[in-house]
Amino acid sequence: MKKIMILGASILQIPAILEAKKMGLYVIAVDMNPNAEGFSYADKKIVVSTTDTEKVLEEAKKNEIDGIITIASDRPMTTVAKVAKELNLVGIDECTAINATNKSKMRKALRNNNVPIPMYFSVSNYDDYIKAINKIREKNYRCIIKPADNSGSRGIRLVDNYDSENLRRIYDYCINNSNSSTLMVEEYMEGPEVSVETISKDGICHVIQVTDKLTTGAPYFVEMGHSQPSQLEPSLVEKIKKVAVDANRAIGITYGPSHTEIKVTKDGPKIVEIGARLGGDNITTHLVPYSTGVNMVEACIKLSIGEDINLKKKLNLASAIRYLKYNKGKIKFIYGLNEAKNMFGIKDVILVSGVNETLNGIKCSGDRSGFVISQASNPKEAISIAERAIKTIRFDFFNQGEMN
């Protein structure tokens, strides 16, 4: 029996664990959280940080694994690359992993290969931060600030006013969310946002689907919905696909998945960022299979253990996901859950938060409390079904008196 090591055992990795089990593989899950939900589905659990390369490599050797993957997280990518290299397994190389996880190096690789990107500066101190903001403003662009090495919308802020007190506050907030104390000061790109889901094999990048994106907007830009296929003009979708393929080539992805985020600006499609992994937010685990019939998780697992893959589309449908919006407070009751689950076209309804939990607002993807996923014949219908279902789920909160 072949053995696969999956880095991460959170709820995001469960689809990969289950898929690997269904394929008859022996699954070794790795996570620093001893209570990670995915451990209960794996054959073996290893409580180690997925970014602790030496310990993961030691365990990989000890368990004589045949493949290693992570499906929806950027942080373990360098570990995946190093283990794959050391054990002669299929995977991206270390340079590509760094290009895909460090926004500064990513931008540099894209720029060097003439892939369209926003104006940007990589800064590691306050003086350079202010200089970068001034240079971008000279071009009449707004500024957005991001940690160079984080994900899930953590630490991102749009500059809404440029007085010194506010700029300092934004700098402190963003730098506190950066592991390397490096920030990206970028042109804020105006326009629709999409993501492109791809898998590369033997240096050929195959576009599986283009996903429309819905976010909270400023100041945190948390993703609150996705739908497939994109509703943009077909000619524009083709341009978007080309930019994504060029971006994969620029950062060095020749094997495995990628999730490329793109803004369609007045100057054309520009790269927001690219990850050398499957898209999170249930995009590749749920939306892609519901709209195309392509099982990208299975394909990535097969690639990692050296097996052939089939990326031919089996469906020509649409799918959508919408996340719950809510007020702050402690949950007293939850209404409408069964009603949403029984709606025509609804495929999945998941609640992350429950009764007696306190919600503090949505500042990053980890703050979202639940979602619904739909399938239909076209994206407009899929979106309509998902939005109808999400509105039926309601939280009743304790009032202040009841909490005392």
C-alpha positions in Angstrom: 0.0 0.0 0.0 1.4 3.4 -1.0 1.8 6.0 1.7 1.0 9.7 1.3 1.9 12.5 3.8 -0.6 15.3 4.0 0.7 18.5 5.6 -2.1 20.1 7.6 -5.1 18.3 9.3 -7.5 21.2 9.6 -11.0 21.2 8.1 -9.4 22.5 4.8 -7.3 19.3 4.4 -10.1 16.8 5.3 -11.2 16.5 1.6 -7.6 15.4 0.7 -7.4 12.9 3.5 -10.8 11.4 2.6 -9.9 11.3 -1.1 -6.6 9.6 -0.4 -8.3 7.0 1.8 -10.9 6.4 -1.0 -8.0 5.7 -3.3 -6.7 3.0 -1.0 -3.7 5.0 0.2 -2.2 4.9 3.7 -2.6 8.5 5.0 -0.2 10.2 7.3 -1.5 13.6 8.5 0.8 16.2 10.0 -0.4 19.2 12.1 0.9 21.0 15.2 -2.6 21.0 16.7 -3.1 17.6 18.5 -6.9 18.1 18.2 -7.0 18.9 14.5 -10.2 17.5 13.0 -8.5 15.7 10.1 -6.6 13.4 12.4 -9.7 11.3 13.0 -9.8 10.4 9.3 -6.1 9.6 8.8 -4.3 6.3 9.4 -1.6 8.0 11.3 -1.2 11.4 13.0 2.0 13.2 13.6 1.8 16.3 15.8 4.5 18.5 14.3 4.4 21.9 12.7 4.0 21.7 9.0 6.7 24.4 8.7 9.3 22.5 10.8 11.0 21.1 7.7 13.6 19.0 9.6 11.1 17.2 11.7 8.7 16.6 8.8 11.6 15.3 6.7 12.6 13.0 9.6 9.1 11.6 9.8 8.8 11.3 6.0 12.0 9.2 6.0 10.9 7.1 9.0 7.5 6.3 7.4 8.9 5.7 3.9 6.3 7.9 2.2 5.5 7.7 -1.5 4.2 11.3 -1.9 3.7 14.5 0.0 1.1 17.3 -0.5 -0.8 20.1 1.0 -4.0 21.3 -0.7 -5.1 24.7 0.6 -2.3 26.3 2.6 0.7 28.3 1.5 2.9 27.9 4.6 3.8 24.2 4.2 4.9 24.6 0.6 8.6 25.0 1.3 8.4 21.9 3.5 6.7 20.0 0.7 9.5 21.1 -1.8 12.4 20.2 0.5 10.9 16.8 1.4 10.2 16.0 -2.2 13.7 16.9 -3.2 15.3 14.9 -0.4 13.3 11.8 -1.1 13.2 12.1 -4.9 9.4 12.5 -4.9 7.2 14.5 -7.4 6.8 18.1 -6.3 7.8 21.7 -6.9 11.3 22.8 -6.2 12.4 25.1 -3.3 12.8 28.2 -5.5 9.3 27.8 -6.8 7.9 27.3 -3.3 9.6 30.5 -2.2 8.3 32.4 -5.3 4.8 31.1 -4.5 4.8 32.0 -0.8 6.8 35.2 -0.5 4.9 38.1 -2.2 8.0 40.1 -2.8 9.9 37.3 -4.6 6.7 36.4 -6.4 6.3 40.0 -7.8 10.0 40.0 -8.8 9.7 36.7 -10.7 6.5 37.9 -12.5 8.0 41.2 -13.4 11.1 39.6 -14.8 9.0 37.5 -17.1 6.7 40.4 -18.2 3.6 39.1 -16.5 1.3 42.0 -15.7 1.3 43.0 -12.1 0.5 46.1 -10.0 3.1 48.8 -9.2 4.7 47.6 -5.9 7.5 48.1 -3.4 8.9 45.6 -0.9 9.7 47.4 2.4 11.0 46.4 5.8 11.0 49.7 7.7 8.7 52.7 8.2 10.7 55.2 6.2 10.7 53.0 3.1 7.0 52.3 3.7 6.3 56.1 3.5 8.5 56.6 0.4 6.8 53.7 -1.4 3.3 55.2 -0.6 4.4 58.5 -2.0 5.7 57.0 -5.2 2.5 55.1 -5.8 0.4 58.2 -5.1 2.5 60.1 -7.7 1.0 57.8 -10.3 -2.5 58.6 -9.0 -3.0 55.1 -7.6 -4.5 54.2 -4.3 -2.3 52.1 -2.0 -3.0 48.7 -0.4 -0.6 47.2 2.2 0.0 43.5 2.7 2.4 41.3 4.7 4.9 39.7 2.3 4.3 36.2 3.7 0.8 35.7 5.0 -2.5 34.4 3.6 -6.2 34.2 4.2 -6.6 38.0 3.9 -4.6 38.4 7.2 -3.0 41.7 7.7 -4.2 43.4 4.5 -5.3 47.1 4.7 -6.4 49.6 2.0 -5.1 53.1 2.8 -8.3 55.1 3.2 -6.6 58.4 4.3 -3.0 59.5 4.3 -2.6 61.4 7.5 0.5 60.3 9.4 -1.4 58.9 12.4 -3.5 56.6 10.1 -0.4 55.5 8.1 1.4 54.6 11.3 -1.6 52.6 12.5 -1.8 50.6 9.2 1.9 50.0 9.2 1.8 48.6 12.8 -1.2 46.4 12.0 0.3 44.9 8.8 3.8 44.4 10.2 2.4 42.5 13.2 0.9 40.1 10.7 4.2 39.5 8.8 6.4 36.7 9.9 9.4 38.3 8.1 8.6 41.9 9.1 8.4 42.7 5.4 5.5 44.5 3.7 4.3 44.9 0.2 3.1 48.4 -0.6 1.1 48.1 -3.8 -1.1 49.9 -6.3 -4.7 49.1 -5.4 -6.2 47.5 -8.4 -9.8 48.5 -9.3 -12.0 46.0 -11.1 -13.6 42.5 -10.9 -11.5 39.8 -9.2 -11.2 36.2 -10.3 -9.1 33.1 -9.6 -7.8 30.6 -12.1 -7.6 26.9 -11.0 -4.9 25.0 -12.9 -2.9 21.8 -12.8 0.5 21.4 -14.5 2.1 18.2 -15.7 5.3 17.8 -17.7 5.6 21.6 -17.9 2.1 22.1 -19.5 -0.3 24.2 -17.5 -3.9 23.0 -17.8 -6.7 25.6 -16.9 -9.6 23.7 -15.2 -11.8 26.6 -14.3 -12.1 30.4 -13.8 -13.8 31.5 -10.6 -15.6 34.9 -9.9 -14.9 36.3 -6.5 -16.9 38.3 -4.0 -15.1 40.1 -1.0 -16.1 42.3 1.9 -14.1 45.1 0.2 -12.1 47.6 2.4 -10.6 47.5 4.8 -10.1 43.7 5.2 -11.0 42.2 1.8 -12.2 38.9 3.2 -13.6 36.5 0.5 -17.4 36.0 1.1 -18.3 34.1 -2.1 -17.2 32.5 -5.3 -19.0 31.2 -8.4 -18.1 29.2 -11.5 -17.7 29.5 -14.4 -16.8 33.2 -14.7 -19.5 35.5 -16.0 -17.0 37.8 -17.7 -16.9 38.2 -21.5 -15.4 35.0 -23.1 -12.7 37.0 -24.8 -11.7 38.5 -21.5 -11.7 35.1 -19.8 -9.2 33.9 -22.5 -6.9 36.8 -21.7 -7.2 35.9 -18.0 -6.3 32.3 -18.7 -3.2 33.3 -20.6 -2.0 35.6 -17.8 -2.5 32.7 -15.3 -0.5 30.2 -17.5 2.3 32.8 -18.0 2.4 33.4 -14.2 2.7 29.6 -13.6 5.7 29.5 -16.0 7.2 32.6 -14.5 7.4 31.3 -10.9 8.5 27.8 -12.1 5.4 25.6 -11.6 5.9 22.6 -13.9 4.1 19.9 -11.8 1.1 20.2 -9.6 -1.7 22.7 -8.9 -1.9 26.5 -8.7 -4.5 29.0 -7.6 -4.0 32.3 -9.4 -5.8 35.5 -8.2 -6.3 38.1 -10.9 -7.8 41.6 -10.9 -9.3 42.9 -14.2 -8.2 46.5 -14.3 -8.6 49.3 -16.8 -5.1 48.3 -18.1 -6.2 44.6 -18.4 -5.8 41.5 -16.2 -3.1 41.8 -13.5 -1.9 39.2 -11.0 -2.9 39.7 -7.4 -0.9 36.6 -6.3 -0.4 33.0 -7.2 -0.2 29.9 -4.9 1.4 26.6 -5.9 -1.5 24.7 -4.4 -5.1 24.1 -4.8 -7.5 26.9 -4.0 -9.0 27.1 -0.5 -12.5 28.3 0.4 -13.9 25.0 -1.0 -13.1 26.2 -4.6 -11.2 23.2 -5.8 -12.6 20.7 -3.3 -16.3 21.4 -4.1 -17.0 24.1 -6.7 -14.8 22.7 -9.4 -16.2 19.1 -9.2 -19.7 20.5 -9.1 -19.2 22.7 -12.2 -16.7 20.6 -14.3 -16.7 17.0 -12.9 -12.9 17.2 -12.5 -11.6 16.0 -9.2 -8.6 18.2 -8.7 -7.8 16.7 -5.3 -7.6 13.2 -6.7 -5.4 14.5 -9.6 -3.0 16.2 -7.2 -2.7 13.1 -5.0 -2.0 10.9 -8.1 0.6 13.3 -9.4 2.4 13.3 -6.0 2.7 9.5 -6.0 3.7 9.4 -9.7 0.5 8.2 -11.2 -1.2 9.4 -14.4 -4.1 11.9 -14.3 -7.1 12.7 -16.4 -8.2 16.3 -16.5 -11.0 16.0 -19.1 -14.2 17.9 -18.1 -17.2 15.7 -17.5 -19.8 18.4 -16.7 -20.8 21.8 -18.0 -22.6 23.1 -15.0 -22.2 26.0 -12.5 -21.6 26.2 -8.8 -21.5 28.9 -6.1 -20.5 29.4 -2.5 -21.7 32.1 -0.1 -20.5 32.7 3.4 -22.6 33.9 6.4 -22.7 37.5 7.3 -23.6 38.3 10.9 -23.6 40.9 13.7 -21.2 40.7 16.6 -22.3 38.8 19.7 -22.8 35.5 21.5 -25.0 33.1 19.6 -28.2 32.1 21.5 -30.1 30.3 18.7 -29.5 29.3 15.1 -32.6 29.2 12.7 -33.2 28.0 9.2 -30.4 25.4 9.0 -32.7 22.5 7.9 -34.6 24.8 5.6 -31.4 25.8 3.8 -30.2 22.1 3.5 -33.5 21.1 1.9 -33.5 23.8 -0.7 -33.3 22.7 -4.4 -29.8 23.0 -5.8 -28.1 23.2 -2.4 -25.3 20.7 -2.2 -23.6 21.6 1.1 -24.4 23.6 4.3 -21.7 23.9 6.9 -21.7 25.8 10.2 -18.3 26.5 11.8 -19.8 28.4 14.8 -22.4 27.1 17.2 -24.6 28.1 20.1 -22.8 30.0 22.9 -19.9 30.9 20.7 -19.0 34.6 20.5 -18.5 36.3 17.1 -16.3 39.4 16.8 -16.7 40.4 13.2 -15.0 39.3 10.0 -11.4 40.5 9.6 -9.9 37.4 8.0 -11.2 34.1 6.5 -10.9 32.3 9.8 -13.6 34.6 11.2 -16.3 33.3 8.9 -18.9 31.2 10.7 -20.4 29.0 7.9 -21.3 28.7 4.2 -23.7 27.1 1.7 -22.7 25.6 -1.7 -25.1 25.3 -4.7 -25.1 23.7 -8.1 -27.1 24.8 -11.1 -27.1 25.0 -14.9 -25.6 28.5 -15.0 -23.7 30.8 -12.6 -26.6 33.3 -12.2 -28.9 30.6 -11.0 -26.3 29.0 -8.8 -25.6 32.4 -7.1 -29.3 33.0 -6.7 -29.8 29.6 -5.0 -26.8 30.1 -2.7 -27.9 33.6 -1.7 -31.5 32.5 -1.0 -30.2 29.7 1.2 -27.7 31.8 3.2 -30.4 34.3 4.0 -32.5 31.6 5.6 -29.8 30.9 8.2 -30.1 33.4 11.0 -28.3 33.9 14.3 -30.2 35.1 17.4 -27.7 36.7 19.8 -27.9 37.1 23.6 -28.6 40.6 24.7 -26.2 42.3 27.2 -28.5 41.6 30.1 -28.7 37.9 29.4 -24.9 37.6 29.2 -24.3 39.0 32.7 
